[in-house]
Amino acid sequence: IKTDYSSLTRVRELLGEIISRNRYGLSAAGHSTALKRAGSYISSADKFGDLASGYSFYKFVCELSQMNDVNLKKEIEKADAAVRELLKSNAMMLDITCTAELLEGAKESIEKLVEVFPKGERPASDRGRIFETELKNEGFKTSGEVNYLAVAGRFGDKGSKNMAAIELLKVILSRDYLYNRLRVLGGAYGCGFACNAVKGIGYFYSYRDPQMKKTLEVYKAAADYVRSFDADEREMTKYIIGTIGDADHILCHL
């Protein structure tokens, strides 16, 4: 690993490119940004996602770009040390898919690649680390003239064992309840309900939403809708087919 960080001017140029890409990406996919941020309030995994590629990451890179040379050099040294600690040749696992004949020919190139990385003890695993979360109620202003609204919440500390029912609920809420109230009546361009049944977390989101206050009330009333939900066999069959279609794209394209 021979990355040259000596030119702070070039480092700042690269930081500027990252900021520009993220500023556009976060705004262009506003509903995804809002979902990730909302999830970070209650989920350690979503918190990591926000730190690695969400608004928190964008904010961190902006702070780096504004640092003076002394502090920026310190951050570069910390990042370089982390990379060297993680990318150890004797802690590396490589996967290759090919015939036995091609593998024999690739061994020499693989050995040369491995030699590029530093040797040393494998770092202690960070699996299972818990990123602290904090409940928030916040909004971010951009130059865009459209709104995105997302909320997240838990429906079980250990998630749900009934995965099929949760997948079915996603379709019912997204294509019936939310679609009719937010898109048809509310004028939102798009909306939906997503969830992680394993973690027991649900997410509501709206896309290009002109009436966020009313949308929030619709989110809050979703539980009442589910409690009183009643559908005949024909309707339930429709929902089940939609659920299977979302889960098995290959079957749908045959």
Secondary structure, DSSP 4 states (H G I P E B T S, - for coil): -------HHHHHHHHHHHHHHHHHHHHHTHHHHHHHHHHTTT-HHHHHHHHHHSHHHHHHHHHHHHS-HHHHHHHHHHHHHHHHHH--GGG------S-HHHHHHHHHHHHHHHHHSPP-PPPPP-TT--------------S-S--EEEEEEES-TT--S-HHHHHHHHHHIIIIIIIIIIIITT--SEEEEEEETTTTEEEEEEES-S-HHHHHHHHHTHHHHHHT----HHHHHHHHHHHHHHH-HHHHH-
